[in-house]
Amino acid sequence: MIVLSQPISFLKDPGLRDRRAMILILAWCGLPGIAMASARTESLVPAGEPAPELTLATLEGPSVRIADHRGRPVVLLFGELYNTNSVEAASDISTVLHGPPMSELNVSTFLIITQDAPAAQLAAEAADKGITLPILHDPQRHSFAAYHVIVLPSLVVIDPTGLVTLSCPGYPLDFQDLVTDALFFAAGQLTEEQFSRRRAAATLAEGPEGPGRARWLSALGEQLATRGSAEMALSKFQEALEIDPDCIPAHIGLGTLMLNSRNLPRSEEHFRYALGLEPGSVDAALGLVQIEALRGGAELESAHQRLLDLLRRRPDDPRVRYLAGFVAERMGDTDAALGYYRRASELLLYGRELRWETK
């Protein structure tokens, strides 16, 4: 959930300004204050609408047509193998499906990913992460467009007649219960009233100090920040840390807010604390890269080294490519900067989401 808040000064360079295609793409994305925007304000096809038809290849080769699974409930999980919540959601769905009550429902379940990599490599990565759900590969992101997916992960449950019965962007705390209830509802074992009542009861059960409260507050803070309510977001992140001082999303959120207000020392404190708790955190590393790039001088080399590591781990993350371009530009390598910016714009055209637009 890291923001990319740096203006692209190379747009002022007459020599580079003639590269119209890339510049127009970057301008379309809302720079400065880069963010991936969507013309649609809500996420996912709403419940009650027919599920858009899809035909996608499996990692093993054969194609799957969603319409061929009519007559049984279908679960579609839109995610990515590099996204921690997507992996956890896939594990939760597997746990639900292996429970005794589900054996009679004959559920078809698919994880849909878009990572542009060979199928064998993706299959190995999925196996390494313990993912057992069948995986459909959609590098052109047609399914994400058809279902209006803008949040990772996103869950869609389809009933046996082909109607969407549940659309859930994100990874709520009661995800397993949500999947269970939605499948029973899709299979006709819960009425709409029963389903709504159970979901309302689950929401109320999350008390003020309930499990996961800090993570829930952090997610709320992120939503508030996305909508420009920085002060309210700040209060939610702080409240989250009062409950759990080691809540990583809250530290990332506070670090981002401090970075946006150019309070670099406080921002660095939060990002470094988050990185200490989770050394592989991409958001924390990107935050430190931005801070080091802003300070310039000798810290540019540190930013460059962090980006080399991030480029190895996340070559298709447009945030990484954009910041690599910004740092290269600050270091005087305009050719490299142009290449990084161009690749970031290409990735954005395929719908990679950059959140937290800032001014």
C-alpha distance (Angstrom), angle and dihedral (degrees) to the residues before:
residue distance angle dihedral
M1 . . .
I2 3.75 . .
V3 3.77 120.3 .
L4 3.77 124.7 -132.5
S5 3.75 101.8 -147.0
Q6 3.79 105.1 162.9
P7 3.80 121.9 114.4
I8 3.78 114.3 -126.4
S9 3.76 104.0 -120.4
F10 3.79 93.4 -176.7
L11 3.82 88.1 77.0
K12 3.80 86.0 75.0
D13 3.83 91.0 58.3
P14 3.82 107.5 100.4
G15 3.80 90.3 -152.8
L16 3.77 92.7 57.7
R17 3.77 96.9 34.3
D18 3.80 90.0 77.0
R19 3.79 90.7 67.9
R20 3.80 86.3 93.0
A21 3.77 101.6 171.4
M22 3.77 96.0 57.2
I23 3.78 94.1 40.6
L24 3.79 92.3 51.2
I25 3.80 90.6 50.0
L26 3.77 92.2 50.8
A27 3.78 91.6 46.3
W28 3.80 89.4 50.6
C29 3.78 89.3 55.8
G30 3.81 91.0 61.2
L31 3.79 104.0 -102.3
P32 2.97 131.5 -154.0
G33 3.75 93.1 51.8
I34 3.77 93.6 31.8
A35 3.78 116.9 -142.5
M36 3.73 136.0 151.4
A37 3.79 106.2 -114.3
S38 3.76 129.3 -165.9
A39 3.77 127.8 -152.7
R40 3.79 88.0 -141.2
T41 3.79 113.1 74.3
E42 3.80 97.8 -159.2
S43 3.76 127.7 59.0
L44 3.81 124.2 -123.8
V45 3.78 136.1 3.3
P46 3.83 105.6 -65.6
A47 3.77 123.9 -115.0
G48 3.79 114.0 -88.9
E49 3.81 95.7 36.8
P50 3.81 124.0 107.5
A51 3.78 112.4 -94.6
P52 3.82 110.8 -110.5
E53 3.77 112.7 -110.7
L54 3.80 117.8 -106.4
T55 3.78 135.5 -175.1
L56 3.80 112.7 -173.7
A57 3.78 136.5 163.9
T58 3.78 122.2 -111.7
L59 3.78 120.2 -132.5
E60 3.80 86.7 -107.3
G61 3.81 92.0 58.1
P62 3.84 110.9 -106.3
S63 3.79 118.0 107.8
V64 3.79 125.9 -119.0
R65 3.80 123.0 -146.8
I66 3.80 112.0 -157.4
A67 3.81 92.2 -150.9
D68 3.80 89.0 62.0
H69 3.81 87.7 68.1
R70 3.81 94.8 63.0
G71 3.77 112.1 133.6
R72 3.81 93.8 48.7
P73 3.81 135.4 62.5
V74 3.80 114.5 -91.3
V75 3.80 126.4 -154.8
L76 3.81 119.1 -160.4
L77 3.79 117.6 -170.5
F78 3.80 112.9 -169.9
G79 3.80 109.6 -158.3
E80 3.78 147.6 114.3
L81 3.78 131.9 -110.0
Y82 3.81 91.5 -125.1
N83 3.81 92.1 54.2
T84 3.81 111.2 92.3
N85 3.80 95.1 -154.0
S86 3.81 90.9 50.3
V87 3.80 90.6 54.2
E88 3.80 91.9 47.2
A89 3.81 91.7 47.2
A90 3.81 90.4 51.7
S91 3.81 89.3 51.6
D92 3.81 91.0 49.2
I93 3.80 91.8 51.6
S94 3.81 90.8 50.6
T95 3.80 89.4 51.1
V96 3.81 91.5 51.4
L97 3.80 93.8 47.3
H98 3.79 92.6 51.2
G99 3.79 91.5 55.1
P100 3.83 116.4 107.0
P101 3.84 96.2 -114.7
M102 3.82 91.8 59.6
S103 3.80 99.4 54.5
E104 3.82 92.7 85.4
L105 3.81 96.0 48.9
N106 3.82 95.8 71.5
V107 3.81 93.0 -145.3
S108 3.81 122.5 -167.5
T109 3.80 110.7 -147.4
F110 3.80 131.0 -175.7
L111 3.79 136.7 177.9
I112 3.80 109.7 -147.4
I113 3.80 117.2 -155.6
T114 3.80 133.2 175.4
Q115 3.79 104.2 -164.0
D116 3.79 109.9 140.2
A117 3.79 101.1 -128.8
P118 3.81 137.6 109.5
A119 3.79 113.9 -73.0
A120 3.80 92.7 -122.3
Q121 3.80 91.0 54.5
L122 3.80 91.8 49.2
A123 3.81 91.7 47.3
A124 3.81 90.4 52.3
E125 3.80 91.6 48.6
A126 3.81 91.3 48.9
A127 3.80 91.4 49.7
D128 3.79 90.9 48.2
K129 3.81 89.2 55.0
G130 3.78 93.2 47.9
I131 3.80 96.2 -112.2
T132 3.80 111.1 158.3
L133 3.82 100.6 170.3
P134 3.81 116.9 109.0
I135 3.80 107.9 -97.8
L136 3.79 125.9 -141.0
H137 3.79 116.8 -160.3
D138 3.80 119.4 -140.9
P139 3.83 109.5 166.4
Q140 3.82 90.4 163.9
R141 3.84 89.5 57.1
H142 3.82 94.0 -133.1
S143 3.81 91.1 143.5
F144 3.81 92.9 49.9
A145 3.81 89.1 52.7
A146 3.82 94.0 45.4
Y147 3.81 92.8 51.1
H148 3.84 95.2 36.7
V149 3.79 93.6 -122.0
I150 3.81 112.7 -178.4
V151 3.82 100.8 148.6
L152 3.81 129.6 64.4
P153 2.91 118.7 -107.0
S154 3.79 107.6 21.3
L155 3.79 125.6 176.7
V156 3.81 127.5 -151.9
V157 3.81 122.7 -178.4
I158 3.81 117.5 -164.5
D159 3.79 124.5 -163.7
P160 3.84 123.8 -133.2
T161 3.84 91.2 -93.4
G162 3.82 92.8 56.7
L163 3.81 98.4 -103.2
V164 3.80 121.7 133.4
T165 3.82 108.9 -114.6
L166 3.80 98.4 175.2
S167 3.80 135.3 21.7
C168 3.79 115.2 -176.4
P169 3.81 121.7 174.1
G170 3.80 112.8 -162.6
Y171 3.78 133.8 10.6
P172 3.83 110.6 -71.7
L173 3.78 121.3 -162.0
D174 3.82 93.4 -111.1
F175 3.81 94.0 48.2
Q176 3.81 96.5 137.3
D177 3.80 92.5 50.3
L178 3.79 89.9 46.2
V179 3.81 92.1 53.3
T180 3.80 91.6 46.6
D181 3.80 94.1 50.1
A182 3.81 92.9 43.9
L183 3.81 92.0 52.5
F184 3.79 92.7 48.8
F185 3.80 88.4 48.9
A186 3.81 92.1 48.0
A187 3.81 90.1 49.5
G188 3.81 92.0 50.8
Q189 3.80 95.1 -111.9
L190 3.81 91.2 116.3
T191 3.79 125.4 44.4
E192 3.78 119.2 -131.9
E193 3.80 89.0 -107.2
Q194 3.81 92.1 51.3
F195 3.79 91.4 47.0
S196 3.82 92.5 50.0
R197 3.80 91.7 46.0
R198 3.82 92.5 51.1
R199 3.79 92.5 48.8
A200 3.82 91.2 49.1
A201 3.81 90.4 49.9
A202 3.81 90.8 50.0
T203 3.79 90.4 52.8
L204 3.80 92.4 51.1
A205 3.82 91.2 47.3
E206 3.79 90.0 66.4
G207 3.79 95.0 88.6
P208 3.81 126.9 -166.8
E209 3.80 91.8 -88.1
G210 3.79 97.7 26.6
P211 3.80 123.3 137.4
G212 3.77 112.9 -71.9
R213 3.79 92.9 15.1
A214 3.81 92.2 133.4
R215 3.79 91.8 52.3
W216 3.79 90.8 47.6
L217 3.81 91.2 51.3
S218 3.81 89.8 49.4
A219 3.80 90.9 52.4
L220 3.80 88.9 50.2
G221 3.79 89.7 48.8
E222 3.79 90.3 52.9
Q223 3.80 91.4 51.5
L224 3.80 90.7 49.8
A225 3.80 91.2 49.0
T226 3.80 90.1 49.9
R227 3.79 88.5 55.9
G228 3.79 93.5 49.5
S229 3.82 97.6 -103.7
A230 3.79 95.8 129.7
E231 3.81 96.7 160.9
M232 3.78 93.3 51.6
A233 3.80 90.5 45.1
L234 3.80 89.6 51.7
S235 3.80 91.2 54.7
K236 3.81 92.1 50.6
F237 3.79 93.2 50.3
Q238 3.80 90.9 48.2
E239 3.79 91.1 48.6
A240 3.79 89.4 50.9
L241 3.81 91.3 54.0
E242 3.79 90.9 49.6
I243 3.80 87.6 59.9
D244 3.81 96.1 38.6
P245 3.83 117.3 12.3
D246 3.81 89.1 -167.9
C247 3.81 96.3 54.3
I248 3.80 101.5 135.6
P249 3.85 97.8 -162.1
A250 3.81 89.7 53.5
H251 3.81 91.6 52.2
I252 3.81 90.5 47.5
G253 3.80 90.0 48.7
L254 3.80 93.8 49.7
G255 3.78 91.1 44.7
T256 3.79 89.8 53.7
L257 3.79 93.9 48.2
M258 3.81 91.1 48.8
L259 3.79 90.4 48.0
N260 3.80 91.0 52.2
S261 3.80 90.1 52.8
R262 3.84 89.8 45.4
N263 3.80 93.6 -117.0
L264 3.79 89.4 143.3
P265 3.84 99.5 171.6
R266 3.83 93.2 54.0
S267 3.78 91.6 41.2
E268 3.80 90.7 52.5
E269 3.81 91.3 50.0
H270 3.80 91.9 57.1
F271 3.80 96.0 43.3
R272 3.81 92.7 47.8
Y273 3.80 91.2 47.7
A274 3.82 90.4 51.3
L275 3.80 90.9 47.3
G276 3.80 89.8 51.1
L277 3.79 89.8 54.3
E278 3.81 93.6 43.6
P279 3.84 111.9 19.5
G280 3.80 91.4 -171.4
S281 3.81 95.3 55.2
V282 3.80 107.7 134.6
D283 3.82 92.9 -168.6
A284 3.81 92.5 54.5
A285 3.80 92.0 46.4
L286 3.80 92.1 49.4
G287 3.79 89.8 49.9
L288 3.80 91.3 54.5
V289 3.80 90.2 46.8
Q290 3.80 90.2 56.2
I291 3.79 92.1 48.3
E292 3.80 92.8 49.2
A293 3.81 91.4 46.0
L294 3.79 91.0 51.1
R295 3.79 92.2 50.7
G296 3.78 91.4 47.4
G297 3.78 123.8 179.7
A298 3.78 115.2 80.9
E299 3.82 91.1 -6.0
L300 3.80 90.9 68.8
E301 3.80 89.3 76.0
S302 3.80 90.7 53.9
A303 3.80 89.4 50.1
H304 3.80 89.5 49.0
Q305 3.82 92.4 52.6
R306 3.80 92.3 48.7
L307 3.79 89.8 51.1
L308 3.80 92.6 51.0
D309 3.79 88.2 57.0
L310 3.81 92.0 45.6
L311 3.80 91.8 48.4
R312 3.80 89.3 55.2
R313 3.81 91.5 49.3
R314 3.80 100.4 36.4
P315 3.83 109.7 21.8
D316 3.81 92.6 158.7
D317 3.80 98.0 48.7
P318 3.83 107.2 111.5
R319 3.80 91.3 -155.6
V320 3.79 89.6 60.9
R321 3.81 92.3 46.3
Y322 3.79 92.5 48.1
L323 3.80 93.8 50.4
A324 3.80 90.8 45.0
G325 3.80 86.8 56.9
F326 3.78 92.6 47.3
V327 3.82 92.8 50.3
A328 3.81 92.1 44.7
E329 3.78 88.9 51.8
R330 3.80 91.5 49.8
M331 3.81 88.1 50.9
G332 3.82 90.9 52.9
D333 3.83 98.7 -108.4
T334 3.81 100.1 126.7
D335 3.81 94.7 167.5
A336 3.79 92.1 56.7
A337 3.81 90.1 43.2
L338 3.78 91.0 53.7
G339 3.80 91.2 51.3
Y340 3.79 93.0 50.2
Y341 3.80 92.9 46.3
R342 3.79 91.4 48.8
R343 3.81 91.9 51.2
A344 3.81 91.0 47.9
S345 3.80 89.8 53.1
E346 3.81 91.5 49.0
L347 3.79 90.9 52.2
L348 3.79 90.8 48.3
L349 3.80 90.2 54.2
Y350 3.80 87.5 60.8
G351 3.79 89.8 56.6
R352 3.80 103.0 -101.0
E353 3.79 103.6 166.2
L354 3.79 123.3 -124.2
R355 3.77 110.1 -173.7
W356 3.78 137.6 -158.6
E357 3.78 104.2 43.4
T358 3.79 111.7 -151.5
K359 3.75 135.8 -174.1
